[in-house]
Amino acid sequence: MRRAPTLLLAAVLLLPAACGGGDDDGGDPNASRSVAPFAFPTVSETKPGAEPKIVSSTAPPDTTQSKVLFEGKGRAVGADDVVVVRVKGQVWDPDGVDLPAFVNSFSTGQALIRPVDSVVPAWEKVLPGVRIGSRVLIVAPPADGFGEQGNSGVGIFPDDTLMFVLDVLDSVAPGTMAAGKPVPLAPDPALPTVTGDKNPKITVPPRAAPTDLVERLLRQGSGARIEEGESVLAQYVGVLWRDGKVFDSSWDKGRHPFAARIAKSDPQTGESGVIEGWVKSLVGERVGSRILLVVPPKFGYGKAGNPEGGIQGTDTLVFVIDILGAYGKATT
């Protein structure tokens, strides 16, 4: 359950601007010399894991080019998936200048988690079909990068060709649910009931809401335990206790599993994180688990509520959360 808008690429992992390859002196840098025709840049490390050094020394391509440097053995990325990657991105330079990276999650330790079609067009063209565990090189001309507008926030000019090296850590389809085993539970008339597997339905009992945080394990996962500060990928549906109406759901048509850092605020960007009830309850749970969570206002949105989501300051919230993956904490 997010507090803040979805993070953009430029807001996730930033290095100082002024790393673009555009010229500002009005001259033509190729006027007095020839440039070799396009060849793929060299990448110092072809196996996943270590941070690569990427060096280009030819003319850039006119169309998106890609090369699988190391082929993984996991499932193939789907066109509608959410991908989890470590990524280093640089601007192309025909002279072999090692320009500063405009995005580098190898140095921060924080994975980038985004729908395949939400970063730049080149990713949407290349990543479907690439297997989890792969390292892939992508070269994107301006049209398949940030387009005519460029990206001034990270120093990318409209005519900049981009180079990416990505390690594909995971890829999750929109309808994925928790893979854990169902936990036998005795009915509790004081708590909501949950029915269904994908897109579960929550039925709230006609009685007063609990005044404290309540958690019930519905499916027991066998994956790693969640640590505070980790990035996770989850499915969820949330309803209001007072009327049982859904106020948000990642299961809705056109939505994807929800990426969030399990912390009240992001230490890198300072943006608000998830509500306190999620932090208190999800830390220590295993990947693959499904959890019923009842969150009173003091662990939700407090007295202010969330008017945009139709949540009042007195509302108790009920969630069913599927933990699909956990991807470590930032190191910087």
PLY file of the C-alpha trace (Angstrom):
ply
format ascii 1.0
element vertex 332
property float x
property float y
property float z
element edge 331
property int vertex1
property int vertex2
end_header
0.00 0.00 0.00
1.83 3.08 -1.21
1.96 6.52 0.35
3.73 8.15 -2.58
3.41 7.99 -6.39
5.24 5.25 -8.27
8.97 5.97 -8.54
10.34 7.01 -11.90
13.66 5.74 -13.20
15.28 9.12 -12.67
14.11 9.27 -9.07
15.22 5.79 -8.06
18.96 5.86 -8.60
20.45 9.25 -9.38
23.94 10.40 -10.13
24.76 14.08 -10.75
23.59 15.57 -14.03
25.91 16.80 -16.78
26.65 13.26 -17.92
25.05 13.60 -21.36
26.96 13.37 -24.56
25.51 16.44 -26.29
27.79 19.31 -27.41
27.02 22.85 -26.35
29.65 24.76 -28.36
27.68 24.69 -31.60
30.45 22.83 -33.49
30.34 19.48 -35.22
32.65 17.11 -33.32
32.90 14.84 -36.38
33.75 17.58 -38.88
37.52 16.88 -39.02
37.64 13.14 -38.36
35.99 9.91 -39.38
34.11 7.69 -36.98
34.13 3.92 -37.28
30.80 2.30 -38.16
28.72 0.91 -35.35
30.08 -1.94 -33.26
28.83 -3.06 -29.86
30.51 -1.38 -26.90
32.92 -3.43 -24.85
31.66 -4.71 -21.49
34.28 -5.65 -18.94
32.20 -8.25 -17.11
29.91 -10.54 -19.10
28.71 -12.69 -16.19
26.00 -11.32 -13.87
26.94 -9.88 -10.50
29.92 -7.58 -10.82
29.53 -3.96 -11.94
30.50 -3.71 -15.63
32.59 -1.06 -17.32
30.94 -0.04 -20.61
32.98 1.67 -23.34
31.76 2.72 -26.79
34.16 3.87 -29.50
32.22 3.88 -32.79
29.27 5.62 -34.38
26.00 4.84 -32.56
23.38 2.63 -34.23
20.26 3.98 -35.92
18.05 1.29 -34.36
17.98 -0.47 -31.01
20.63 -3.17 -30.72
21.00 -5.84 -28.05
23.20 -8.75 -27.09
22.74 -11.41 -24.41
26.13 -11.46 -22.71
25.19 -14.32 -20.39
22.09 -16.46 -20.77
20.22 -17.41 -17.62
18.20 -20.54 -17.05
15.03 -19.02 -15.54
11.66 -18.38 -17.15
11.48 -15.95 -20.06
10.39 -12.39 -19.33
6.83 -11.67 -20.49
5.78 -8.50 -22.29
3.45 -7.53 -19.40
5.80 -8.57 -16.60
7.33 -6.55 -13.82
11.09 -7.02 -14.08
13.62 -6.85 -11.27
17.04 -5.80 -12.55
20.38 -4.43 -11.59
21.22 -1.87 -14.23
23.98 0.46 -15.31
23.19 3.10 -17.92
25.57 5.43 -19.73
25.40 7.81 -22.66
27.10 6.64 -25.87
30.39 8.37 -26.70
32.12 7.63 -30.05
35.54 8.55 -28.64
35.63 5.87 -25.96
35.18 8.34 -23.12
33.92 6.59 -20.00
31.08 8.97 -19.14
29.51 8.84 -15.67
26.55 6.49 -15.32
23.14 8.16 -15.14
21.75 5.10 -13.37
23.77 2.48 -11.49
22.10 0.05 -9.14
25.26 -2.05 -8.96
26.84 0.69 -6.85
23.81 1.22 -4.59
22.78 -2.41 -4.13
19.14 -1.46 -4.79
17.35 -3.36 -7.54
15.17 -1.49 -10.00
11.64 -2.94 -10.12
9.47 -1.71 -12.98
6.96 -2.96 -15.57
8.78 -3.85 -18.78
6.92 -1.18 -20.77
7.42 1.70 -18.31
11.10 2.67 -18.56
12.22 3.33 -22.15
10.94 1.82 -25.43
14.18 -0.13 -25.98
13.52 -2.21 -22.85
10.04 -3.04 -24.09
11.51 -4.21 -27.40
14.37 -6.28 -26.00
13.48 -7.73 -22.62
10.49 -9.95 -23.49
11.93 -13.42 -24.08
15.15 -12.79 -22.12
15.56 -15.39 -19.38
15.85 -14.67 -15.66
19.51 -14.89 -14.67
20.74 -13.29 -17.88
23.01 -10.31 -18.40
21.97 -8.30 -21.45
23.43 -5.29 -23.26
20.99 -2.81 -24.82
21.93 0.13 -27.05
19.06 2.56 -27.54
19.04 5.43 -30.04
17.19 8.57 -28.93
13.82 7.45 -30.30
13.93 4.32 -28.13
15.48 6.13 -25.19
14.08 9.33 -23.72
12.97 10.70 -27.06
13.03 14.29 -28.28
12.64 15.67 -24.76
15.73 13.88 -23.37
15.92 13.75 -19.59
17.41 16.89 -18.08
17.14 15.43 -14.58
19.97 13.02 -15.34
21.78 15.09 -17.97
20.53 13.27 -21.07
20.21 15.36 -24.25
17.57 14.74 -26.95
20.20 13.32 -29.36
21.88 11.00 -26.86
22.14 7.28 -27.55
21.99 5.21 -24.38
23.78 2.02 -23.31
22.42 -0.30 -20.63
23.79 -3.43 -19.05
21.08 -5.26 -17.10
21.19 -8.30 -14.85
17.69 -9.82 -14.89
17.09 -10.94 -11.29
13.40 -11.77 -11.52
10.31 -11.25 -13.63
6.73 -11.53 -12.40
3.53 -11.72 -14.45
0.51 -9.57 -13.52
-1.69 -12.44 -12.26
0.93 -14.11 -10.05
-0.20 -15.11 -6.55
1.63 -16.34 -3.45
3.00 -19.84 -3.98
2.94 -20.90 -0.32
0.88 -23.74 1.14
-2.52 -22.92 2.68
-2.48 -22.73 6.48
-5.40 -24.52 8.21
-7.18 -21.99 10.42
-10.15 -22.23 12.73
-12.84 -19.65 11.85
-12.72 -16.49 13.94
-16.02 -14.56 13.86
-14.22 -11.39 14.97
-12.05 -11.29 11.85
-12.73 -10.90 8.11
-12.95 -14.00 5.94
-10.95 -14.46 2.76
-12.07 -16.52 -0.23
-10.53 -17.22 -3.60
-6.98 -17.69 -4.80
-6.19 -15.05 -7.40
-7.86 -11.71 -6.65
-9.11 -12.83 -3.23
-12.35 -11.49 -1.77
-12.48 -10.06 1.75
-15.72 -10.14 3.76
-15.78 -7.94 6.88
-17.87 -9.13 9.86
-20.68 -6.86 11.16
-18.93 -5.90 14.38
-16.50 -3.33 15.75
-13.00 -3.31 14.29
-10.00 -4.37 16.40
-8.13 -1.50 18.01
-4.71 -3.08 17.49
-2.83 -4.52 14.56
-3.99 -8.04 13.66
-2.14 -10.42 11.35
-3.14 -13.88 10.15
-0.98 -16.12 7.99
-3.15 -17.63 5.23
-0.41 -19.23 3.11
3.03 -20.18 4.39
5.84 -19.34 2.00
9.21 -21.04 1.95
11.34 -18.17 0.67
13.62 -15.75 2.44
12.38 -13.74 5.40
11.65 -10.06 4.77
13.98 -7.56 6.41
13.11 -3.95 7.14
14.36 -1.72 4.34
14.16 -4.40 1.67
12.40 -3.90 -1.62
9.56 -6.35 -2.16
7.10 -7.21 -4.89
3.58 -7.98 -3.69
-0.03 -8.38 -4.73
-2.63 -6.85 -2.45
-6.26 -5.95 -2.08
-7.43 -3.46 0.55
-10.95 -2.85 1.87
-12.46 -0.51 4.46
-13.76 -2.15 7.63
-16.69 0.25 7.88
-18.33 -0.82 4.60
-16.23 -3.64 3.13
-15.59 -1.69 -0.08
-12.33 -2.14 -1.97
-10.27 1.05 -1.98
-7.23 -0.29 -3.83
-6.09 -3.51 -5.49
-3.06 -4.55 -7.50
-5.25 -7.30 -8.98
-7.31 -4.79 -10.99
-7.18 -5.06 -14.78
-4.20 -3.19 -16.17
-2.37 -3.19 -12.83
0.86 -4.94 -11.90
2.24 -6.41 -8.70
3.23 -3.61 -6.34
6.89 -2.76 -5.71
7.67 -1.12 -2.39
10.44 -0.68 0.12
9.38 -2.04 3.52
10.12 1.14 5.41
8.11 4.21 6.38
10.37 6.39 4.24
12.95 5.84 1.53
16.44 6.60 2.88
17.71 7.45 -0.62
14.98 9.76 -1.86
13.25 10.79 1.39
9.88 9.93 -0.14
7.17 8.32 1.97
7.19 4.55 1.99
4.51 2.08 3.00
2.19 2.50 6.00
3.51 1.48 9.40
1.16 -1.49 9.62
2.83 -3.06 6.60
6.30 -2.55 8.07
5.35 -4.03 11.45
3.65 -7.05 9.90
5.70 -7.95 6.85
9.15 -7.86 8.45
10.03 -11.45 9.30
7.46 -13.03 6.98
8.65 -15.33 4.18
8.46 -14.80 0.44
5.58 -16.86 -0.93
3.29 -16.11 2.02
-0.22 -14.68 1.97
-1.23 -12.55 4.94
-4.50 -11.12 6.23
-3.77 -7.79 7.87
-6.13 -5.58 9.89
-4.68 -2.08 10.33
-6.22 0.44 12.76
-5.82 4.15 11.92
-2.77 4.66 14.16
-0.81 2.19 11.99
-2.41 3.30 8.73
-3.02 6.88 7.62
-3.68 8.34 11.06
-6.16 11.10 11.79
-5.53 12.74 8.41
-6.69 9.67 6.50
-6.14 9.56 2.77
-8.94 11.54 1.07
-7.65 10.69 -2.41
-8.18 7.01 -1.63
-11.50 7.55 0.12
-9.96 6.72 3.51
-11.15 8.64 6.55
-9.09 9.35 9.64
-11.13 6.82 11.61
-10.93 4.02 9.06
-9.54 0.61 9.88
-8.07 -1.02 6.80
-8.09 -4.70 5.87
-5.54 -6.16 3.45
-4.73 -9.49 1.91
-1.07 -9.36 0.86
0.82 -11.88 -1.28
4.60 -11.58 -0.93
6.03 -12.49 -4.34
9.68 -11.54 -3.95
12.26 -9.68 -1.85
15.34 -8.10 -3.38
17.66 -6.76 -0.72
18.45 -3.43 0.84
20.35 -0.48 -0.56
23.98 -0.30 0.52
24.27 3.48 0.09
0 1
1 2
2 3
3 4
4 5
5 6
6 7
7 8
8 9
9 10
10 11
11 12
12 13
13 14
14 15
15 16
16 17
17 18
18 19
19 20
20 21
21 22
22 23
23 24
24 25
25 26
26 27
27 28
28 29
29 30
30 31
31 32
32 33
33 34
34 35
35 36
36 37
37 38
38 39
39 40
40 41
41 42
42 43
43 44
44 45
45 46
46 47
47 48
48 49
49 50
50 51
51 52
52 53
53 54
54 55
55 56
56 57
57 58
58 59
59 60
60 61
61 62
62 63
63 64
64 65
65 66
66 67
67 68
68 69
69 70
70 71
71 72
72 73
73 74
74 75
75 76
76 77
77 78
78 79
79 80
80 81
81 82
82 83
83 84
84 85
85 86
86 87
87 88
88 89
89 90
90 91
91 92
92 93
93 94
94 95
95 96
96 97
97 98
98 99
99 100
100 101
101 102
102 103
103 104
104 105
105 106
106 107
107 108
108 109
109 110
110 111
111 112
112 113
113 114
114 115
115 116
116 117
117 118
118 119
119 120
120 121
121 122
122 123
123 124
124 125
125 126
126 127
127 128
128 129
129 130
130 131
131 132
132 133
133 134
134 135
135 136
136 137
137 138
138 139
139 140
140 141
141 142
142 143
143 144
144 145
145 146
146 147
147 148
148 149
149 150
150 151
151 152
152 153
153 154
154 155
155 156
156 157
157 158
158 159
159 160
160 161
161 162
162 163
163 164
164 165
165 166
166 167
167 168
168 169
169 170
170 171
171 172
172 173
173 174
174 175
175 176
176 177
177 178
178 179
179 180
180 181
181 182
182 183
183 184
184 185
185 186
186 187
187 188
188 189
189 190
190 191
191 192
192 193
193 194
194 195
195 196
196 197
197 198
198 199
199 200
200 201
201 202
202 203
203 204
204 205
205 206
206 207
207 208
208 209
209 210
210 211
211 212
212 213
213 214
214 215
215 216
216 217
217 218
218 219
219 220
220 221
221 222
222 223
223 224
224 225
225 226
226 227
227 228
228 229
229 230
230 231
231 232
232 233
233 234
234 235
235 236
236 237
237 238
238 239
239 240
240 241
241 242
242 243
243 244
244 245
245 246
246 247
247 248
248 249
249 250
250 251
251 252
252 253
253 254
254 255
255 256
256 257
257 258
258 259
259 260
260 261
261 262
262 263
263 264
264 265
265 266
266 267
267 268
268 269
269 270
270 271
271 272
272 273
273 274
274 275
275 276
276 277
277 278
278 279
279 280
280 281
281 282
282 283
283 284
284 285
285 286
286 287
287 288
288 289
289 290
290 291
291 292
292 293
293 294
294 295
295 296
296 297
297 298
298 299
299 300
300 301
301 302
302 303
303 304
304 305
305 306
306 307
307 308
308 309
309 310
310 311
311 312
312 313
313 314
314 315
315 316
316 317
317 318
318 319
319 320
320 321
321 322
322 323
323 324
324 325
325 326
326 327
327 328
328 329
329 330
330 331
